C-alpha cells in the first residue's frame, strides 16, 4: 500500500520560465485557491495563487517564488499550506521541505513577508513538513527529525522559531497529519498511532493519550490514520485513513483527550487519506487518494455520526495525466461548501473542480465542465488551500 506520493519527473526549463511572473498588488478581499508547488531542485519552489472564474474554475494569477526548494512528494496527510485571516494581517504560509523552513506570504501584496527555519536538527526532505496554526502560533511537523516545531506568528507574515517537541508513534511511526483547535493539537503517525497535545502555553505538551486507532488494530495494521479535521466546537476529531477501502475514524475529544475511535467504513472507493468538513459541518468531504473519486458523507455534528452520502464518477485523466488525488479546499466558504477543489499529483499537476448538489439526505458529486486546470509550476502537488480560509 502506498504511504506517500513521489515525483521522479522534472519539468522542462522552458515550462518553468514561461510560468514565472513578477509579484503584484492584490486585495485581501479576493478569493484565492493557493497551492504549495513543492518544486524540487534545481527549480525554485513557490506558492501559486488562483482566483475563481465566473464558471467556478480556478484561474491562474501568479506564482510567488519563495526562494528555496521543495521535494515533489511526501505524505498525503501533511498539509503544506496554512492560511491566516486575522484582524491585522492576512497570510499564506508554506513549507519548503528541502530547506527545512516555512515562508509567509502577504495576501494583499503577494510578496514574501518572512521566512523561518526550525532548529539545526529539524528536517523534512524525505517526506515533507506539515503545517497547522492558530492566530498566535504555527506548528510544523518535520518528518525526518520527528519533531513538531513551534513558531510564533509575527507582524508582516513573518515567524519566529521558539522550540521543538520530539514525537514518535507507539511503534516508531513518523509524524504525519496535524490539526489544531483551541488548546489542542492532534497528530497522526505512520504506524497508525494518534496523539493529542495541550498547546495552551504555545509549545505542545503531550496529553498522555497516545493510542493506536481502532481501524489500525482491527485491520492488523493494514489501515492507518492520515489526515485530521476537528469540529468547530472541539467535540470531535475526525481521521481519514489510508486503506484499501474508505475508512474514517471519529474520536470524542470533549474531555480534552482522545478517546477510542469509532470507524465508518465503505467499499465504494479506495483509500481516504485526505478529508475536510464543510463550512456548516453537514458534509464530510473525503478524497479517495488512491482511486479516482471524491466522496461526500453526511455528518451530524451533535452526535459525531456519519451516514452514506455520494461518490463522484471517476475524475478524468487518471494514469494518463495524474497519479493520485491529494489535498483539497472548499469551493465556497459557507453552507456545505458547494464541493471542493482537489489537487492532482503529476509531473505537471492539476486542480480539479468537483461540485456538490444536495437535497435532504441525498447528494450528487460531479466534476465540472472544463476541469481540471493545470498548475504548471508544480511537479507534485499535494497541498492546496483557500483564502479566505474556513472559519474554524
C-alpha positions as CSV (number, residue, x, y, z in Angstrom):
1,X,0.0,0.0,0.0
2,X,1.3,3.4,-0.9
3,X,2.1,5.6,2.1
4,X,3.4,8.6,0.1
5,X,3.5,10.1,-3.3
6,X,6.8,10.8,-5.1
7,X,7.7,12.5,-8.3
8,X,10.6,11.4,-10.4
9,X,10.0,13.6,-13.4
10,X,11.3,17.1,-13.8
11,X,9.6,19.8,-15.8
12,X,11.4,21.4,-18.7
13,X,13.2,24.7,-18.1
14,X,11.0,26.3,-20.7
15,X,7.9,25.5,-18.8
16,X,9.3,27.0,-15.6
17,X,10.4,30.2,-17.3
18,X,7.0,30.6,-19.0
19,X,5.2,30.2,-15.7
20,X,7.2,32.8,-13.8
21,X,5.5,36.2,-13.1
22,X,6.5,39.2,-11.2
23,X,4.9,40.0,-7.9
24,X,2.0,42.4,-8.0
25,X,-0.6,44.1,-5.8
26,X,-3.7,42.1,-4.9
27,X,-6.5,42.6,-2.4
28,X,-7.2,40.8,0.8
29,X,-10.9,40.6,-0.3
30,X,-10.1,38.5,-3.3
31,X,-11.0,34.8,-3.1
32,X,-8.0,32.6,-3.9
33,X,-7.1,28.9,-4.3
34,X,-3.5,28.5,-3.3
35,X,-1.0,25.7,-3.9
36,X,2.3,24.7,-2.4
37,X,4.0,23.9,-5.6
38,X,6.8,21.9,-3.9
39,X,9.2,22.2,-6.8
40,X,12.4,20.2,-6.3
41,X,16.0,21.3,-7.1
42,X,17.1,22.8,-9.5
43,X,13.7,24.6,-9.8
44,X,12.9,27.2,-7.2
45,X,9.6,26.4,-5.5
46,X,6.8,28.8,-4.6
47,X,3.1,29.3,-4.0
48,X,0.7,29.7,-6.9
49,X,-2.4,31.9,-6.5
50,X,-5.6,31.3,-8.4
51,X,-8.7,33.5,-8.5
52,X,-12.1,31.9,-9.2
53,X,-13.6,32.4,-12.6
54,X,-17.3,33.0,-13.3
55,X,-17.6,29.3,-14.1
56,X,-16.2,28.4,-10.7
57,X,-12.9,27.1,-12.1
58,X,-9.6,28.3,-10.7
59,X,-7.8,31.0,-12.9
60,X,-4.0,31.2,-12.5
61,X,-2.8,34.7,-11.5
62,X,0.8,34.3,-10.5
63,X,3.4,32.2,-8.6
64,X,5.1,33.8,-5.7
65,X,8.6,32.3,-5.7
66,X,9.7,31.6,-2.1
67,X,13.4,31.3,-2.9
68,X,14.2,27.7,-1.8
69,X,13.2,24.1,-2.9
70,X,10.6,21.5,-2.2
71,X,10.8,17.8,-2.7
72,X,7.9,17.0,-5.2
73,X,6.3,14.4,-2.9
74,X,5.7,13.2,0.7
75,X,2.9,12.0,2.9
76,X,-0.7,12.6,1.9
77,X,-1.9,13.7,5.3
78,X,0.6,16.6,5.7
79,X,-1.0,19.9,4.8
80,X,1.9,22.0,3.5
81,X,-0.2,25.2,3.3
82,X,-1.6,27.2,6.3
83,X,-3.8,30.3,5.8
84,X,-4.2,33.1,8.4
85,X,-7.0,35.7,8.2
86,X,-6.8,37.7,11.3
87,X,-7.9,41.3,12.0
88,X,-4.5,42.7,11.5
89,X,-2.9,40.5,8.8
90,X,-3.7,38.1,6.0
91,X,-1.1,35.5,5.2
92,X,-0.4,32.2,3.4
93,X,2.3,30.0,4.9
94,X,4.1,27.2,3.0
95,X,6.8,24.8,3.9
96,X,9.9,24.3,1.8
97,X,10.8,20.7,2.7
98,X,14.3,20.5,1.1
99,X,15.4,23.5,3.2
100,X,13.5,22.7,6.4
101,X,11.9,26.2,6.6
102,X,8.5,27.9,6.5
103,X,7.8,31.0,4.4
104,X,5.0,33.6,4.9
105,X,3.3,35.5,2.0
106,X,1.3,38.6,2.5
107,X,-2.0,38.2,0.7
108,X,-2.6,41.9,-0.1
109,X,0.8,42.3,-1.9
110,X,1.5,38.7,-3.0
111,X,5.1,39.1,-1.7
112,X,7.2,37.1,0.7
113,X,6.9,38.7,4.2
114,X,9.3,36.4,6.1
115,X,10.9,33.1,6.5
116,X,12.0,30.9,9.5
117,X,13.8,27.7,10.0
118,X,13.5,25.3,12.9
119,X,16.4,24.0,14.9
120,X,19.6,22.8,13.3
121,X,18.5,19.2,13.5
122,X,15.0,19.7,12.1
123,X,14.4,18.2,8.7
124,X,11.7,17.2,6.2
125,X,13.5,16.4,3.0
126,X,12.3,12.8,2.8
127,X,8.6,13.1,3.3
128,X,7.7,16.8,3.8
129,X,6.8,19.3,6.5
130,X,3.2,19.6,7.5
131,X,1.6,22.8,8.9
132,X,-1.2,23.7,11.3
133,X,-1.8,27.0,13.0
134,X,-4.0,29.4,15.1
135,X,-3.7,33.2,15.2
136,X,-0.7,33.1,17.6
137,X,1.4,30.1,16.7
138,X,2.3,28.0,13.7
139,X,3.2,24.3,14.1
140,X,5.5,22.5,11.7
141,X,5.8,18.7,11.6
142,X,9.3,17.8,10.5
143,X,9.2,14.2,9.1
144,X,12.9,13.5,9.1
145,X,13.6,14.6,12.7
146,X,10.2,13.5,14.0
147,X,9.7,16.9,15.7
148,X,7.0,19.5,16.0
149,X,8.5,23.0,15.7
150,X,6.6,25.8,17.3
151,X,6.8,29.2,15.7
152,X,5.3,32.5,17.0
153,X,3.3,34.5,14.4
154,X,4.9,37.9,13.8
155,X,3.9,41.1,12.0
156,X,4.3,41.1,8.3
157,X,3.5,37.4,7.9
158,X,6.9,36.5,9.4
159,X,7.6,33.8,12.0
160,X,9.9,33.3,15.0
161,X,11.1,29.8,15.9
162,X,10.6,29.0,19.6
163,X,11.4,25.4,20.2
164,X,10.9,21.7,19.2
165,X,8.9,18.9,20.7
166,X,10.2,15.4,19.9
167,X,7.4,12.9,19.0
168,X,7.0,9.3,17.7
169,X,4.3,6.8,17.1
170,X,3.8,3.9,19.6
171,X,5.8,1.7,17.2
172,X,8.3,4.3,16.0
173,X,6.0,5.9,13.4
174,X,6.8,9.2,11.8
175,X,4.6,12.2,12.4
176,X,2.1,12.7,9.6
177,X,-1.1,14.8,9.8
178,X,-1.8,17.6,12.3
179,X,-4.8,19.7,13.2
180,X,-5.3,22.5,15.8
181,X,-8.4,23.6,17.7
182,X,-8.4,25.8,20.8
183,X,-5.8,24.5,23.2
184,X,-5.4,21.1,21.5
185,X,-3.1,19.9,18.7
186,X,-3.8,16.4,17.3
187,X,-1.2,14.4,15.4
188,X,-1.3,11.1,13.4
189,X,1.7,8.8,12.8
190,X,2.6,6.4,10.0
191,X,2.2,3.4,12.3
192,X,-1.4,4.1,13.0
193,X,-0.9,5.9,16.3
194,X,-2.7,9.1,17.1
195,X,-2.0,11.5,19.9
196,X,-3.1,14.9,21.3
197,X,-1.2,17.8,22.9
198,X,-2.1,20.7,25.1
199,X,-0.9,24.0,23.4
200,X,-2.3,26.5,25.9
201,X,1.2,27.6,26.6
202,X,2.2,27.6,22.9
203,X,4.6,24.6,23.0
204,X,2.8,21.2,22.6
205,X,2.7,19.2,25.8
206,X,1.5,15.5,25.4
207,X,-1.9,14.8,27.0
208,X,-0.9,11.2,27.7
209,X,-3.5,9.7,25.4
210,X,-1.3,8.2,22.6
211,X,-3.0,5.1,21.2
212,X,-3.4,3.0,18.1
213,X,-6.5,3.9,16.1
214,X,-9.3,1.3,16.2
215,X,-9.1,0.6,12.4
216,X,-5.3,0.1,12.7
217,X,-5.8,-2.6,15.4
218,X,-8.8,-4.4,13.7
219,X,-7.1,-4.4,10.3
220,X,-3.8,-5.7,11.7
221,X,-2.0,-2.5,10.7
222,X,-3.3,-2.6,7.1
223,X,-5.0,0.8,7.7
224,X,-3.6,3.8,9.4
225,X,-4.9,7.3,10.3
226,X,-3.6,10.0,8.0
227,X,-5.3,13.5,7.7
228,X,-7.2,15.1,10.6
229,X,-10.1,17.6,11.0
230,X,-11.7,18.9,14.2
231,X,-15.3,20.1,14.6
232,X,-15.9,23.8,15.3
233,X,-16.9,23.2,18.9
234,X,-13.9,20.9,19.6
235,X,-16.2,17.9,20.3
236,X,-14.9,15.5,17.7
237,X,-11.7,14.7,15.9
238,X,-12.0,13.0,12.5
239,X,-9.3,11.0,10.9
240,X,-9.1,10.0,7.2
241,X,-7.3,6.7,6.8
242,X,-5.0,5.3,4.2
243,X,-6.6,1.9,3.5
244,X,-7.8,-0.5,0.8
245,X,-11.3,0.9,1.2
246,X,-12.8,4.1,2.7
247,X,-12.2,4.3,6.4
248,X,-13.0,7.3,8.5
249,X,-12.4,7.3,12.3
250,X,-14.0,9.6,14.9
251,X,-12.8,10.3,18.4
252,X,-14.8,12.2,21.1
253,X,-12.4,14.8,22.4
254,X,-14.8,16.8,24.6
255,X,-12.8,15.7,27.7
256,X,-9.7,17.3,26.4
257,X,-8.2,14.0,25.4
258,X,-8.5,11.5,22.5
259,X,-10.9,8.6,23.1
260,X,-11.1,5.3,21.3
261,X,-12.1,5.9,17.7
262,X,-15.3,4.8,16.1
263,X,-14.9,3.6,12.5
264,X,-17.1,4.3,9.4
265,X,-16.3,2.1,6.5
266,X,-17.3,1.7,2.9
267,X,-16.1,-0.3,-0.1
268,X,-17.4,2.3,-2.6
269,X,-13.9,3.8,-3.1
270,X,-10.2,3.3,-2.5
271,X,-8.4,5.0,0.5
272,X,-9.5,8.1,2.4
273,X,-6.2,9.8,3.1
274,X,-7.5,13.4,3.0
275,X,-10.7,14.7,4.4
276,X,-12.4,18.0,5.3
277,X,-15.6,19.2,7.0
278,X,-17.8,21.6,5.0
279,X,-18.1,25.1,6.5
280,X,-21.5,24.2,8.0
281,X,-20.3,20.8,9.1
282,X,-23.2,19.0,7.4
283,X,-20.9,17.2,5.0
284,X,-17.5,15.4,5.3
285,X,-15.6,15.5,2.0
286,X,-13.2,12.5,1.6
287,X,-10.6,12.4,-1.2
288,X,-10.1,8.8,-2.3
289,X,-6.4,9.4,-2.8
290,X,-5.5,6.1,-4.5
291,X,-8.7,5.9,-6.5
292,X,-10.1,8.5,-8.8
293,X,-13.2,9.7,-6.9
294,X,-14.4,12.1,-4.3
295,X,-16.9,11.1,-1.6
296,X,-19.2,13.3,0.5
297,X,-20.7,11.8,3.7
298,X,-23.5,13.3,5.7
299,X,-22.2,14.3,9.2
300,X,-24.3,15.0,12.3
301,X,-22.1,17.4,14.4
302,X,-24.3,16.9,17.5
303,X,-23.7,13.1,17.6
304,X,-20.5,12.7,15.6
305,X,-22.2,10.2,13.4
306,X,-21.6,9.7,9.6
307,X,-24.1,8.4,7.1
308,X,-23.9,7.5,3.5
309,X,-23.8,10.3,1.0
310,X,-22.5,10.2,-2.5
311,X,-19.4,9.4,-4.6
312,X,-18.3,11.2,-7.8
313,X,-17.7,9.3,-11.0
314,X,-14.0,8.8,-11.7
315,X,-12.3,12.1,-12.4
316,X,-10.8,12.5,-15.8
317,X,-7.2,11.7,-16.5
318,X,-6.1,9.0,-14.0
319,X,-2.8,7.4,-15.1
320,X,-2.7,9.4,-18.4
321,X,-2.5,12.9,-16.7
322,X,-2.1,12.3,-13.0
323,X,-1.4,9.5,-10.5
324,X,-3.1,10.5,-7.2
325,X,-5.8,12.8,-5.9
326,X,-4.4,14.8,-3.0
327,X,-5.4,17.8,-0.8
328,X,-8.5,19.9,-1.2
329,X,-10.1,23.3,-0.5
330,X,-13.8,24.2,-0.3
331,X,-15.4,25.9,-3.4
332,X,-17.4,28.2,-1.1
333,X,-16.8,29.3,2.5
334,X,-20.5,29.0,3.5
335,X,-23.1,26.2,3.7
336,X,-22.0,22.8,2.6
337,X,-19.1,24.3,0.5
338,X,-20.7,23.5,-2.8
339,X,-18.0,20.9,-3.5
340,X,-14.2,21.0,-3.4
341,X,-11.1,21.9,-5.4
342,X,-8.8,18.8,-5.5
343,X,-5.1,18.5,-6.2
344,X,-4.0,16.1,-8.9
345,X,-0.5,14.8,-8.4
346,X,1.6,14.6,-11.5
347,X,4.9,15.8,-13.1
348,X,2.7,18.8,-14.2
349,X,-0.1,18.8,-11.7
350,X,-3.7,20.0,-11.9
351,X,-6.6,21.2,-9.8
352,X,-10.0,19.5,-10.3
353,X,-13.3,21.2,-9.5
354,X,-15.9,18.8,-8.1
355,X,-19.3,20.3,-7.4
356,X,-21.9,19.1,-4.9
357,X,-25.7,19.2,-5.1
358,X,-27.7,18.0,-2.2
359,X,-31.3,17.8,-1.0
360,X,-32.2,16.2,2.3
361,X,-30.2,13.1,2.7
362,X,-29.3,12.7,-1.0
363,X,-26.5,14.3,-2.8
364,X,-24.5,14.2,-6.1
365,X,-20.9,15.0,-6.8
366,X,-19.7,15.8,-10.4
367,X,-16.6,17.1,-12.0
368,X,-17.2,20.4,-13.5
369,X,-17.0,21.1,-17.3
370,X,-13.5,22.4,-18.1
371,X,-11.9,20.7,-15.1
372,X,-9.1,20.2,-14.3
373,X,-6.9,23.3,-14.8
374,X,-3.2,23.0,-14.8
375,X,-0.8,24.0,-12.0
376,X,2.2,24.5,-14.4
377,X,4.6,25.3,-11.5
378,X,4.1,22.1,-9.6
379,X,5.8,18.7,-10.3
380,X,4.0,17.0,-7.5
381,X,1.0,18.9,-6.0
382,X,0.0,17.5,-2.6
383,X,-1.4,20.5,-0.7
384,X,-3.9,23.3,-1.6
385,X,-5.7,25.8,0.5
386,X,-8.3,28.6,0.2
387,X,-8.2,32.3,1.1
388,X,-10.2,33.3,3.0
389,X,-10.0,30.1,5.0
390,X,-12.8,28.2,6.5
391,X,-14.0,29.9,9.8
392,X,-12.8,27.0,12.0
